[in-house]
Amino acid sequence: MVTLYDTTLRDGSQGEGVSFSLQDKLRVARKLDEIGIHYIEGGWPGSNPKDEAFFAEAKRLTLKHAKLAAFGSTRRARTPAEEDSQLRLLIESETPVVTIFGKSWTAHATEVLRVSLDENLAMIADSVRFLKSHGREVIFDAEHFFDGYRADSEYALAALAAAQEGGADLLVLCDTNGGSLPSQVSAVVHAVRSRLKAPIGIHTHNDCELGVANTIAAVEAGAVHVQGTMNGYGERTGNANLCSIIPILKLKLGVECISKENLAHLSETSAFIDEVANMPPDEQRPFVGRSAFAHKAGMHVDAVAKNPRMYEHIDPEAVGNSRRVLVSELAGGSSMVLKAREYGFDLQKGTPETRAVLDQLTRREHDGYVYEDAEASFQLLMARALGRYEKLFDLVTYRVFVGKRALDAEPVTEATLKVRVKGEEVLTVAQGDGPVHALDGALRKALIPFYPELSHIRLTDFKVRVVNVKEGTAAKVRVLVESADERESWSTIGVSTNVIEASWEALVDSIEYGLSRLRT
């Protein structure tokens, strides 16, 4: 059994761009508890008003699995533990667990704290002893332990021994600078376990992109407690990523940490944390990323269709993820067959129909279209190539006017549109915050009388990318439009040297796809 200690709310929030409000922190704590995390580090009482408010509110949290931990440091130099204001705040937080860090590297003791080596050891032992006297479970984080061990192994071990003598329940070896290698971590954990009786934990950073590897090496060497953050958030390049550590422990090493049922919610939890932190999701994140089980090359797709184990190291559903087949010019007949099946089309490998779809795809990708993030447009492409596309309206003409007078705060944008719907020509005019918004408004005015269900569809995102940068202002642009209704969201694409035309194409695909869904 390995216990999981999440420090997303403290160490993770130190990552660039990561910020949690008080309510965010409470929501994250509840979510971590739901998936079975054993310890949730809430922050540092007294370091800022938000953390003080969190611990006040957290007293009303009903956690089913997790213990809440408050984080702090050892007492100040030449100050009795019982008189140290920071240690008193840790007690006043009323958490069942308190985690404190102390210096285990001689250079940090003498150059940063500017205390004697003996005083540093006393600070560790006194602080742990004081917290234990108040009935707390105490976790000691030996900061910079691996650097300290390389500089003076006996002193680094003495720091751990001081915490053990003070009554620490757990000794955590920290690779604070993130510069250690798995072989070094493994050797040090073995050495520590041979000298000390207290259980050993591991806390690593990802500066060499070895945070997860070093954590796993420590567990294989006998560590029974791992610290990390969800999605690897953290200062500099981040902390060890629990979203990778947990499935490796559970599925690769057979080590109990969370239940099989909770593991199946890992991808959902990862996405939830990204959303709350307002961080863009890393789609290539192992195990939980959207691309973790995405297959693009035709040969790979063909093999996966026959046996998923050929190109997948685990079942995606084990971590709550799913297999995706991507379409591109690299796709073969097997990719088309599998993708068509997702859309309800019955294609067979090697048939003229399948070749027609592949030919269309290849030509359009040559023109700058990319369908990996615009699957709604690809479904329409497939329907058109197979003769199963029902056109809902025809464009007659559109005109977009953008003008600004010197005294105007913002430009005025107006779209005039004429379309033919069910044999009838309709002319509409709409203003908007920009050309796409104005065109969308004019098109909706024209179509809603014929297709009232369009009122349930809304645009949610709009992105523009340059296809051939070297062409400068004459370059093609790729427009991606994301839309949604009450049930799901979808993305469409348009490509042109004219951004308005590319936007119109993506907009039309978005509306036609949305309407076709609602009408079936």
CORHU-V539736 format. One record per pair of residues at least 24 apart in sequence whose ideal C-beta (glycine too) atoms are under 7 Angstrom apart, sorted by sequence separation. I is the first residue (numbers start at 1). J is the second residue. D is the distance in whole Angstrom. If there is no record, write none. Layout:
# CORHU-V539736
i,j,d
I,J,D
I,J,D
This chain:
# CORHU-V539736
i,j,d
200,224,7
201,225,3
202,226,6
203,227,4
301,325,6
395,419,6
396,420,6
414,438,6
415,439,5
459,483,5
460,484,5
478,502,7
479,503,5
45,70,5
70,95,4
171,196,7
199,224,5
201,226,7
202,227,7
215,240,5
357,382,5
360,385,5
394,419,6
413,438,5
417,442,4
421,446,7
458,483,7
477,502,5
481,506,4
6,32,5
40,66,5
42,68,6
69,95,6
74,100,6
178,204,7
199,225,6
201,227,6
206,232,6
393,419,5
394,420,4
416,442,7
417,443,6
421,447,7
436,462,6
457,483,6
458,484,6
480,506,7
481,507,6
38,65,7
39,66,6
42,69,7
44,71,5
45,72,7
68,95,5
73,100,6
100,127,6
146,173,7
171,198,5
173,200,7
178,205,3
243,270,5
331,358,7
393,420,7
415,442,4
419,446,5
479,506,5
483,510,4
22,50,6
37,65,7
38,66,6
39,67,5
40,68,6
41,69,5
42,70,6
43,71,7
44,72,6
68,96,7
69,97,4
70,98,5
71,99,5
72,100,5
73,101,6
74,102,4
140,168,4
145,173,4
170,198,7
177,205,7
178,206,6
179,207,6
182,210,6
211,239,6
212,240,5
293,321,6
357,385,5
393,421,5
422,450,6
457,485,5
467,495,7
25,54,5
29,58,7
36,65,5
37,66,5
38,67,7
40,69,7
67,96,5
68,97,7
69,98,7
138,167,7
142,171,7
145,174,5
146,175,5
170,199,5
171,200,6
172,201,4
173,202,6
174,203,4
175,204,4
176,205,6
178,207,3
179,208,6
181,210,7
185,214,5
189,218,5
193,222,5
205,234,7
207,236,6
211,240,4
212,241,6
292,321,6
293,322,7
305,334,6
356,385,5
396,425,6
417,446,6
421,450,5
456,485,5
460,489,6
481,510,5
485,514,6
33,63,5
39,69,5
41,71,5
67,97,5
69,99,5
138,168,5
139,169,6
142,172,6
144,174,7
147,177,6
168,198,6
171,201,7
172,202,7
175,205,6
177,207,6
178,208,6
207,237,5
211,241,7
215,245,5
219,249,7
293,323,5
294,324,4
295,325,6
296,326,4
302,332,7
331,361,7
456,486,6
6,37,5
10,41,5
22,53,5
26,57,6
33,64,6
138,169,6
139,170,5
140,171,5
141,172,5
142,173,6
143,174,5
170,201,5
172,203,5
182,213,5
186,217,4
190,221,5
206,237,5
288,319,6
293,324,6
295,326,7
301,332,7
483,514,6
9,41,6
10,42,7
22,54,6
29,61,6
33,65,5
137,169,5
140,172,7
142,174,6
144,176,5
160,192,7
164,196,6
182,214,6
185,217,5
189,221,4
190,222,7
206,238,5
212,244,5
216,248,6
287,319,5
294,326,5
296,328,6
298,330,6
302,334,4
329,361,7
4,37,5
5,38,7
6,39,7
9,42,5
10,43,5
33,66,4
98,131,5
139,172,6
141,174,5
143,176,5
144,177,7
164,197,7
178,211,7
185,218,5
189,222,6
206,239,6
212,245,6
288,321,6
297,330,5
298,331,5
301,334,5
305,338,6
329,362,5
353,386,6
402,435,7
4,38,5
5,39,4
6,40,5
7,41,4
9,43,6
10,44,6
32,66,6
132,166,7
146,180,5
164,198,5
180,214,6
186,220,7
189,223,6
205,239,6
206,240,6
287,321,7
296,330,6
298,332,3
301,335,4
327,361,6
3,38,4
6,41,7
22,57,7
26,61,7
59,94,6
124,159,6
128,163,5
132,167,4
157,192,7
161,196,7
182,217,4
186,221,4
400,435,5
464,499,6
3,39,7
5,41,7
77,113,6
108,144,6
160,196,6
204,240,5
219,255,7
298,334,6
329,365,5
343,379,5
121,158,6
125,162,4
129,166,4
298,335,5
301,338,6
328,365,6
345,382,6
55,93,4
77,115,5
98,136,5
102,140,7
104,142,4
117,155,6
121,159,6
124,162,4
125,163,7
128,166,3
129,167,6
146,184,7
157,195,6
400,438,6
97,136,7
104,143,6
105,144,4
124,163,5
128,167,6
146,185,7
149,188,5
175,214,6
230,269,7
231,270,6
343,382,6
400,439,7
46,86,6
55,95,7
87,127,6
96,136,7
97,137,5
98,138,6
99,139,4
100,140,6
101,141,4
102,142,7
103,143,6
104,144,6
125,165,6
128,168,5
230,270,6
247,287,5
90,131,7
96,137,6
100,141,7
102,143,7
104,145,5
121,162,4
125,166,4
345,386,6
398,439,7
77,119,6
97,139,6
99,141,6
101,143,5
105,147,5
106,148,7
124,166,7
146,188,6
231,273,6
243,285,7
244,286,5
340,382,6
46,89,4
87,130,6
91,134,5
105,148,3
230,273,5
231,274,6
244,287,6
328,371,7
45,89,4
87,131,7
104,148,4
107,151,7
243,287,6
327,371,5
328,372,7
45,90,6
81,126,4
106,151,6
243,288,5
77,123,7
81,127,5
105,151,6
106,152,5
326,372,5
45,93,5
75,123,5
82,130,6
74,123,4
81,130,4
106,155,5
74,124,5
75,126,6
105,156,7
327,378,6
75,127,5
104,156,5
267,319,6
268,320,5
74,127,4
172,225,7
264,317,7
266,319,5
267,320,4
231,285,7
264,318,7
266,320,5
267,321,5
393,447,6
457,511,7
104,159,4
170,225,6
172,227,6
263,318,6
264,319,7
265,320,5
103,159,7
263,319,6
264,320,5
102,159,6
454,511,7
457,514,4
39,97,6
41,99,6
178,237,7
392,451,7
10,71,5
102,163,7
454,515,6
141,203,6
453,515,7
456,518,7
251,314,6
443,507,7
451,515,6
435,500,5
439,504,6
453,518,4
251,318,6
436,503,5
440,507,6
435,503,7
439,507,6
443,511,7
69,139,7
436,507,7
247,319,5
368,467,4
400,500,6
374,480,6
398,504,7
373,480,6
368,476,5
370,478,7
368,478,6
376,490,4
376,491,6
377,492,4
375,491,7
376,492,5
377,493,5
374,491,5
373,491,6
374,492,5
374,493,4
392,512,6
371,493,7
370,493,7
392,515,6
369,493,6
369,495,5
368,495,4
367,495,6
380,509,6
377,509,5
380,512,6
376,509,6
380,513,6
376,510,7
379,513,7
376,513,4
18,233,5
2,219,6
12,229,4
11,229,6
12,230,7
15,233,4
15,234,5
5,225,6
7,227,6
14,234,6
15,235,6
3,224,7
5,226,7
8,229,4
12,233,3
14,235,4
2,224,6
3,225,5
4,226,6
5,227,4
7,229,6
8,230,5
12,234,6
36,258,4
2,225,7
6,229,7
11,234,5
15,238,6
35,258,6
36,259,6
2,226,6
6,230,7
8,233,6
36,262,4
12,239,7
35,262,5
11,239,6
35,265,5
35,266,7
7,239,7
35,269,5
6,242,6
4,242,7
31,269,6
31,272,6
4,246,7
28,273,6
2,249,6
28,276,6
27,276,6
24,276,5
2,255,5
4,257,6
4,258,7
1,256,5
2,257,5
20,277,7
18,277,5
18,279,6
17,279,6
8,273,7
